[in-house]
């Protein structure tokens, strides 16, 4: 399967998905650690992809998303942004609102 299709499948199959360095239990960079901490504080479950373990995703995702860095947070198929945006949204209350809204069953 082409890497673009794999990424599209991951994004479509996971309501909340973070592409990060390492895992939520063991982040491999400070930005990923802060982003995971912010997501965890919102009390929602989320999926992750370790880009250090997936070289093809690490090299292709920035051009696919038009976002050059990691982590990348995707919610309901839309790119939210990276660490700075996640932390800003946490601070102003928007992150929790978006995440809870995304996970509510209609």
C-alpha positions in Angstrom: 0.0 0.0 0.0 1.3 3.5 -0.9 2.3 5.5 2.1 -0.3 8.2 1.3 -3.0 5.6 1.5 -1.6 4.3 4.8 -1.7 7.8 6.3 -5.2 8.5 5.0 -6.4 5.2 6.5 -4.8 6.0 9.9 -6.3 9.5 9.9 -9.8 8.2 8.9 -9.8 5.3 11.3 -8.8 7.3 14.4 -10.9 10.1 15.7 -8.0 11.6 17.6 -4.5 10.7 16.3 -1.1 12.1 17.2 1.9 11.6 15.0 4.8 11.8 17.5 8.3 10.8 18.3 8.1 7.9 20.7 5.0 6.7 22.5 2.7 8.3 25.0 4.4 6.2 27.7 7.9 7.1 26.5 8.0 10.2 24.3 11.3 10.7 22.5 11.3 14.5 22.4 10.1 17.3 24.6 7.5 18.6 22.2 5.9 15.2 21.9 5.9 14.8 25.7 4.2 18.2 26.2 1.6 17.4 23.5 0.8 14.0 25.0 0.5 15.6 28.5 -1.9 18.1 27.1 -4.0 15.5 25.4 -4.0 13.2 28.5 -5.1 16.1 30.7 -8.3 16.4 28.6 -9.4 12.8 29.7 -9.9 11.4 26.2 -8.3 8.4 24.6 -6.3 8.9 21.5 -4.2 6.9 19.0 -0.6 7.5 18.1 1.9 6.7 15.5 5.6 6.7 16.4 7.3 8.4 13.4 10.7 7.3 14.6 9.5 3.7 14.0 7.9 4.6 10.7 10.5 6.2 8.4 8.2 6.4 5.4 5.5 8.2 7.4 8.1 10.5 9.0 9.4 11.6 5.6 6.0 11.8 3.7 3.6 13.2 6.3 5.0 16.7 6.4 4.4 17.2 2.6 1.0 15.5 2.9 -0.1 17.7 5.8 1.8 20.8 4.7 3.1 20.9 8.3 6.9 20.5 8.7 7.3 19.3 12.3 6.2 16.7 14.8 4.1 16.1 16.7 1.0 16.5 14.5 -2.5 16.3 16.1 -5.3 15.2 13.8 -9.0 15.3 15.0 -11.8 13.9 12.9 -9.6 13.9 9.8 -8.4 17.5 10.3 -4.9 18.7 11.2 -5.1 20.7 14.4 -1.4 21.5 14.5 1.8 20.9 16.5 2.9 21.3 20.1 2.7 25.1 20.3 -0.9 25.1 19.0 -1.9 22.2 21.2 -0.6 24.0 24.3 -2.2 27.3 23.3 -5.6 25.5 22.8 -5.2 23.7 26.1 -4.6 27.1 27.8 -7.7 28.8 26.3 -9.9 25.7 26.8 -10.5 25.0 23.1 -8.5 21.7 23.1 -10.7 19.9 25.6 -13.8 21.3 23.9 -12.7 20.0 20.5 -11.6 16.6 21.8 -14.7 16.0 23.8 -16.9 17.1 20.9 -15.0 14.7 18.6 -15.5 11.7 20.9 -19.2 12.3 21.7 -21.6 9.8 20.0 -24.4 11.5 18.1 
